[in-house]
Amino acid sequence: MNPTIFQAMILGLLQGATEFIPVSSSAHLIIAPWLFGWTDPALTSLPFDIALHIGTLLAVLVYFWSDFVRLIRAWFASVRDRSIGPDPDRRLAWFIVVGTIPGAIFGFLLESKIEALFHKPGVPIQPAAMIIMAGIIAALGVLLLLADRLTAHRWDLRHMTWRQALLVGLAQALAVFPGVSRSGSTITAGLGLGLKREDAARFSFLLSAPIIAGVGFKGLLEIYSGMKTGGIAHADVVLFPVGVITAAVAGYLCIRVLLRYLQSHPVDLFVYYRIALAVLIVVVALVR
């Protein structure tokens, strides 16, 4: 097997496994090539990163297909009737809309700056940037642990409020920084606001879909433009479907496992992993 295709498969598996577990998929997509010395610019490019996110978008759409169909119908019904009322589906649909706005604004304002730090093809990532990311990974782990331990998790999505939806949306906006984790920040916020673990994760996954879809659409336009101008080699295009498929399969399985896991387990495992990963990054950055 072509080693670059194998590396693309590994990154796809990493993306699918870490997008929904609160350990930061964006950080893992940066860490793996940096740690193993993978130098192919296609694998470390932002278009490939976006292609992997399209894979996880497919995973969440397939897993929650019936939920999204029901919520979209409820949203259109609320617009038609000019009323949200007490209907839980209409409320949840609008909660997703409200929660998506902060992330869309932050992504628009900060995406280019993040790309300059971590996604310049052929430019090594500075050790200082990796150490900062390690600090973010560890800090979010501590916040996740505190949110899980210090809050009574008694609310489900039927009792969610507008304030909770907005605050979880603001937390999602922080995921623009590698190391924060979209699921990590939103699950942490949900737990801190009193949601049950499974419901915090479920809302996190539903909330991720519009943002990932927006990023994915923009990324597809960039990939198409790059192919036309020669910025993306046609030989590298085969890496995109490989990454998408592996990310989609891994993501689907991960959602299924995580929702079941959180029904009866705390988040300690993910916290310990984040701290261990942060330590590894700092050690490698200082030794190199």
Contacts in CASP RR format, 6 or more apart in sequence:
PFRMAT RR
TARGET T0000
AUTHOR 0000-0000-0000
METHOD contacts of the structure
MODEL  1
MNPTIFQAMILGLLQGATEFIPVSSSAHLIIAPWLFGWTDPALTSLPFDI
ALHIGTLLAVLVYFWSDFVRLIRAWFASVRDRSIGPDPDRRLAWFIVVGT
IPGAIFGFLLESKIEALFHKPGVPIQPAAMIIMAGIIAALGVLLLLADRL
TAHRWDLRHMTWRQALLVGLAQALAVFPGVSRSGSTITAGLGLGLKREDA
ARFSFLLSAPIIAGVGFKGLLEIYSGMKTGGIAHADVVLFPVGVITAAVA
GYLCIRVLLRYLQSHPVDLFVYYRIALAVLIVVVALVR
4 40 0 8 1.000
4 42 0 8 1.000
4 43 0 8 1.000
4 239 0 8 1.000
5 238 0 8 1.000
5 239 0 8 1.000
5 242 0 8 1.000
7 33 0 8 1.000
7 38 0 8 1.000
7 40 0 8 1.000
7 43 0 8 1.000
8 43 0 8 1.000
8 48 0 8 1.000
8 239 0 8 1.000
8 242 0 8 1.000
8 243 0 8 1.000
8 246 0 8 1.000
9 242 0 8 1.000
9 243 0 8 1.000
9 246 0 8 1.000
10 32 0 8 1.000
11 29 0 8 1.000
11 32 0 8 1.000
11 33 0 8 1.000
11 43 0 8 1.000
11 48 0 8 1.000
11 52 0 8 1.000
11 243 0 8 1.000
12 52 0 8 1.000
12 242 0 8 1.000
12 243 0 8 1.000
12 246 0 8 1.000
12 247 0 8 1.000
12 250 0 8 1.000
13 246 0 8 1.000
13 247 0 8 1.000
13 250 0 8 1.000
14 25 0 8 1.000
14 28 0 8 1.000
14 29 0 8 1.000
14 32 0 8 1.000
15 25 0 8 1.000
15 28 0 8 1.000
15 29 0 8 1.000
15 52 0 8 1.000
15 53 0 8 1.000
15 55 0 8 1.000
15 56 0 8 1.000
15 243 0 8 1.000
15 247 0 8 1.000
15 250 0 8 1.000
15 251 0 8 1.000
16 25 0 8 1.000
16 52 0 8 1.000
16 55 0 8 1.000
16 56 0 8 1.000
16 59 0 8 1.000
16 246 0 8 1.000
16 247 0 8 1.000
16 248 0 8 1.000
16 250 0 8 1.000
16 251 0 8 1.000
16 254 0 8 1.000
17 250 0 8 1.000
17 251 0 8 1.000
17 254 0 8 1.000
18 24 0 8 1.000
18 25 0 8 1.000
18 28 0 8 1.000
18 181 0 8 1.000
19 25 0 8 1.000
19 53 0 8 1.000
19 56 0 8 1.000
19 59 0 8 1.000
19 182 0 8 1.000
19 183 0 8 1.000
19 208 0 8 1.000
19 247 0 8 1.000
19 251 0 8 1.000
19 254 0 8 1.000
20 56 0 8 1.000
20 59 0 8 1.000
20 60 0 8 1.000
20 183 0 8 1.000
20 201 0 8 1.000
20 204 0 8 1.000
20 205 0 8 1.000
20 251 0 8 1.000
20 254 0 8 1.000
20 255 0 8 1.000
20 258 0 8 1.000
21 183 0 8 1.000
21 254 0 8 1.000
21 258 0 8 1.000
21 270 0 8 1.000
22 140 0 8 1.000
22 141 0 8 1.000
22 144 0 8 1.000
22 181 0 8 1.000
22 183 0 8 1.000
22 184 0 8 1.000
22 187 0 8 1.000
22 188 0 8 1.000
22 267 0 8 1.000
22 270 0 8 1.000
22 274 0 8 1.000
23 137 0 8 1.000
23 181 0 8 1.000
23 184 0 8 1.000
23 270 0 8 1.000
23 273 0 8 1.000
23 274 0 8 1.000
23 277 0 8 1.000
24 137 0 8 1.000
24 140 0 8 1.000
24 178 0 8 1.000
24 179 0 8 1.000
24 180 0 8 1.000
24 181 0 8 1.000
24 184 0 8 1.000
24 274 0 8 1.000
25 52 0 8 1.000
25 53 0 8 1.000
25 56 0 8 1.000
25 181 0 8 1.000
25 182 0 8 1.000
26 49 0 8 1.000
26 175 0 8 1.000
26 178 0 8 1.000
26 179 0 8 1.000
26 181 0 8 1.000
27 133 0 8 1.000
27 137 0 8 1.000
27 178 0 8 1.000
27 179 0 8 1.000
27 181 0 8 1.000
27 277 0 8 1.000
29 49 0 8 1.000
29 52 0 8 1.000
30 44 0 8 1.000
30 118 0 8 1.000
30 125 0 8 1.000
30 130 0 8 1.000
30 133 0 8 1.000
30 178 0 8 1.000
31 130 0 8 1.000
31 277 0 8 1.000
31 281 0 8 1.000
32 38 0 8 1.000
33 39 0 8 1.000
33 43 0 8 1.000
33 44 0 8 1.000
34 125 0 8 1.000
34 130 0 8 1.000
35 284 0 8 1.000
38 44 0 8 1.000
39 122 0 8 1.000
41 121 0 8 1.000
41 122 0 8 1.000
42 48 0 8 1.000
42 121 0 8 1.000
42 232 0 8 1.000
42 233 0 8 1.000
42 236 0 8 1.000
42 239 0 8 1.000
43 239 0 8 1.000
44 119 0 8 1.000
44 121 0 8 1.000
44 122 0 8 1.000
45 119 0 8 1.000
45 121 0 8 1.000
45 232 0 8 1.000
46 115 0 8 1.000
46 119 0 8 1.000
46 219 0 8 1.000
46 222 0 8 1.000
47 219 0 8 1.000
47 222 0 8 1.000
47 223 0 8 1.000
47 226 0 8 1.000
47 232 0 8 1.000
47 240 0 8 1.000
48 239 0 8 1.000
48 240 0 8 1.000
48 243 0 8 1.000
49 119 0 8 1.000
50 215 0 8 1.000
50 216 0 8 1.000
50 218 0 8 1.000
50 219 0 8 1.000
50 220 0 8 1.000
50 222 0 8 1.000
50 223 0 8 1.000
51 219 0 8 1.000
51 223 0 8 1.000
51 239 0 8 1.000
51 240 0 8 1.000
51 243 0 8 1.000
51 244 0 8 1.000
52 243 0 8 1.000
52 244 0 8 1.000
52 247 0 8 1.000
53 212 0 8 1.000
53 215 0 8 1.000
53 216 0 8 1.000
53 247 0 8 1.000
54 212 0 8 1.000
54 216 0 8 1.000
54 220 0 8 1.000
54 244 0 8 1.000
54 247 0 8 1.000
55 243 0 8 1.000
55 244 0 8 1.000
55 245 0 8 1.000
55 247 0 8 1.000
55 248 0 8 1.000
55 251 0 8 1.000
56 212 0 8 1.000
56 247 0 8 1.000
56 248 0 8 1.000
56 251 0 8 1.000
57 209 0 8 1.000
57 212 0 8 1.000
57 213 0 8 1.000
57 216 0 8 1.000
58 244 0 8 1.000
58 248 0 8 1.000
59 247 0 8 1.000
59 248 0 8 1.000
59 249 0 8 1.000
59 250 0 8 1.000
59 251 0 8 1.000
59 252 0 8 1.000
59 254 0 8 1.000
59 255 0 8 1.000
60 205 0 8 1.000
60 206 0 8 1.000
60 208 0 8 1.000
60 209 0 8 1.000
60 212 0 8 1.000
60 251 0 8 1.000
60 255 0 8 1.000
61 68 0 8 1.000
61 209 0 8 1.000
62 248 0 8 1.000
62 252 0 8 1.000
63 205 0 8 1.000
63 252 0 8 1.000
63 255 0 8 1.000
63 256 0 8 1.000
64 205 0 8 1.000
64 206 0 8 1.000
64 209 0 8 1.000
67 206 0 8 1.000
68 206 0 8 1.000
68 209 0 8 1.000
70 89 0 8 1.000
71 89 0 8 1.000
71 92 0 8 1.000
71 93 0 8 1.000
71 96 0 8 1.000
71 206 0 8 1.000
72 93 0 8 1.000
73 89 0 8 1.000
74 87 0 8 1.000
74 89 0 8 1.000
74 90 0 8 1.000
74 92 0 8 1.000
74 93 0 8 1.000
75 90 0 8 1.000
75 93 0 8 1.000
75 94 0 8 1.000
75 97 0 8 1.000
77 90 0 8 1.000
78 84 0 8 1.000
78 85 0 8 1.000
78 87 0 8 1.000
78 90 0 8 1.000
78 93 0 8 1.000
78 94 0 8 1.000
84 90 0 8 1.000
84 91 0 8 1.000
84 94 0 8 1.000
85 91 0 8 1.000
88 157 0 8 1.000
88 158 0 8 1.000
91 160 0 8 1.000
92 157 0 8 1.000
92 160 0 8 1.000
92 206 0 8 1.000
95 160 0 8 1.000
95 162 0 8 1.000
95 165 0 8 1.000
95 203 0 8 1.000
96 165 0 8 1.000
96 206 0 8 1.000
96 207 0 8 1.000
96 209 0 8 1.000
96 210 0 8 1.000
97 210 0 8 1.000
98 162 0 8 1.000
98 165 0 8 1.000
98 166 0 8 1.000
98 169 0 8 1.000
99 165 0 8 1.000
99 166 0 8 1.000
99 168 0 8 1.000
99 169 0 8 1.000
99 170 0 8 1.000
99 172 0 8 1.000
99 207 0 8 1.000
100 169 0 8 1.000
100 172 0 8 1.000
100 207 0 8 1.000
100 210 0 8 1.000
100 211 0 8 1.000
101 169 0 8 1.000
102 166 0 8 1.000
102 169 0 8 1.000
102 170 0 8 1.000
102 172 0 8 1.000
102 173 0 8 1.000
103 169 0 8 1.000
103 172 0 8 1.000
103 173 0 8 1.000
103 175 0 8 1.000
103 176 0 8 1.000
103 211 0 8 1.000
104 210 0 8 1.000
104 211 0 8 1.000
105 173 0 8 1.000
106 173 0 8 1.000
106 174 0 8 1.000
106 176 0 8 1.000
107 173 0 8 1.000
107 176 0 8 1.000
110 176 0 8 1.000
110 177 0 8 1.000
111 176 0 8 1.000
114 176 0 8 1.000
114 177 0 8 1.000
114 178 0 8 1.000
117 125 0 8 1.000
117 126 0 8 1.000
117 129 0 8 1.000
118 125 0 8 1.000
118 129 0 8 1.000
118 178 0 8 1.000
127 285 0 8 1.000
127 286 0 8 1.000
127 288 0 8 1.000
130 281 0 8 1.000
130 284 0 8 1.000
130 285 0 8 1.000
131 281 0 8 1.000
131 282 0 8 1.000
131 285 0 8 1.000
131 286 0 8 1.000
133 178 0 8 1.000
133 179 0 8 1.000
133 281 0 8 1.000
134 277 0 8 1.000
134 278 0 8 1.000
134 279 0 8 1.000
134 281 0 8 1.000
134 282 0 8 1.000
134 285 0 8 1.000
135 278 0 8 1.000
135 282 0 8 1.000
136 177 0 8 1.000
136 178 0 8 1.000
136 179 0 8 1.000
136 180 0 8 1.000
137 179 0 8 1.000
137 274 0 8 1.000
137 275 0 8 1.000
137 277 0 8 1.000
137 278 0 8 1.000
137 281 0 8 1.000
138 274 0 8 1.000
138 275 0 8 1.000
138 278 0 8 1.000
138 279 0 8 1.000
140 179 0 8 1.000
140 180 0 8 1.000
140 181 0 8 1.000
140 184 0 8 1.000
140 185 0 8 1.000
140 188 0 8 1.000
140 274 0 8 1.000
141 188 0 8 1.000
141 270 0 8 1.000
141 271 0 8 1.000
141 274 0 8 1.000
141 275 0 8 1.000
142 271 0 8 1.000
142 275 0 8 1.000
143 188 0 8 1.000
144 184 0 8 1.000
144 187 0 8 1.000
144 188 0 8 1.000
144 191 0 8 1.000
144 267 0 8 1.000
144 270 0 8 1.000
144 271 0 8 1.000
144 274 0 8 1.000
145 267 0 8 1.000
145 268 0 8 1.000
145 271 0 8 1.000
147 188 0 8 1.000
147 189 0 8 1.000
147 190 0 8 1.000
147 191 0 8 1.000
147 192 0 8 1.000
148 191 0 8 1.000
148 197 0 8 1.000
148 266 0 8 1.000
148 267 0 8 1.000
148 268 0 8 1.000
149 266 0 8 1.000
150 192 0 8 1.000
151 191 0 8 1.000
151 192 0 8 1.000
151 193 0 8 1.000
151 194 0 8 1.000
152 194 0 8 1.000
153 191 0 8 1.000
153 194 0 8 1.000
153 195 0 8 1.000
153 196 0 8 1.000
153 197 0 8 1.000
153 200 0 8 1.000
154 194 0 8 1.000
154 196 0 8 1.000
155 164 0 8 1.000
155 193 0 8 1.000
155 194 0 8 1.000
155 195 0 8 1.000
155 196 0 8 1.000
155 199 0 8 1.000
156 195 0 8 1.000
156 196 0 8 1.000
156 199 0 8 1.000
157 195 0 8 1.000
157 199 0 8 1.000
157 202 0 8 1.000
157 203 0 8 1.000
160 195 0 8 1.000
160 203 0 8 1.000
164 190 0 8 1.000
164 193 0 8 1.000
164 195 0 8 1.000
167 189 0 8 1.000
167 190 0 8 1.000
167 193 0 8 1.000
168 186 0 8 1.000
168 189 0 8 1.000
168 190 0 8 1.000
168 193 0 8 1.000
168 203 0 8 1.000
168 204 0 8 1.000
168 207 0 8 1.000
169 186 0 8 1.000
169 189 0 8 1.000
169 207 0 8 1.000
170 189 0 8 1.000
171 185 0 8 1.000
171 186 0 8 1.000
171 188 0 8 1.000
171 189 0 8 1.000
171 190 0 8 1.000
172 182 0 8 1.000
172 185 0 8 1.000
172 186 0 8 1.000
172 189 0 8 1.000
172 204 0 8 1.000
172 207 0 8 1.000
172 208 0 8 1.000
172 211 0 8 1.000
174 180 0 8 1.000
174 185 0 8 1.000
175 181 0 8 1.000
175 182 0 8 1.000
175 184 0 8 1.000
175 185 0 8 1.000
175 186 0 8 1.000
182 204 0 8 1.000
182 208 0 8 1.000
182 211 0 8 1.000
183 201 0 8 1.000
183 204 0 8 1.000
183 205 0 8 1.000
183 208 0 8 1.000
184 204 0 8 1.000
186 200 0 8 1.000
186 203 0 8 1.000
186 204 0 8 1.000
186 207 0 8 1.000
186 208 0 8 1.000
187 197 0 8 1.000
187 200 0 8 1.000
187 201 0 8 1.000
187 204 0 8 1.000
187 267 0 8 1.000
189 200 0 8 1.000
190 200 0 8 1.000
190 203 0 8 1.000
190 204 0 8 1.000
191 197 0 8 1.000
191 200 0 8 1.000
191 267 0 8 1.000
194 200 0 8 1.000
195 203 0 8 1.000
197 262 0 8 1.000
197 263 0 8 1.000
197 266 0 8 1.000
197 267 0 8 1.000
198 259 0 8 1.000
198 262 0 8 1.000
198 263 0 8 1.000
200 262 0 8 1.000
201 258 0 8 1.000
201 259 0 8 1.000
201 262 0 8 1.000
202 259 0 8 1.000
205 255 0 8 1.000
223 232 0 8 1.000
223 237 0 8 1.000
223 240 0 8 1.000
226 232 0 8 1.000
227 234 0 8 1.000
227 237 0 8 1.000
END
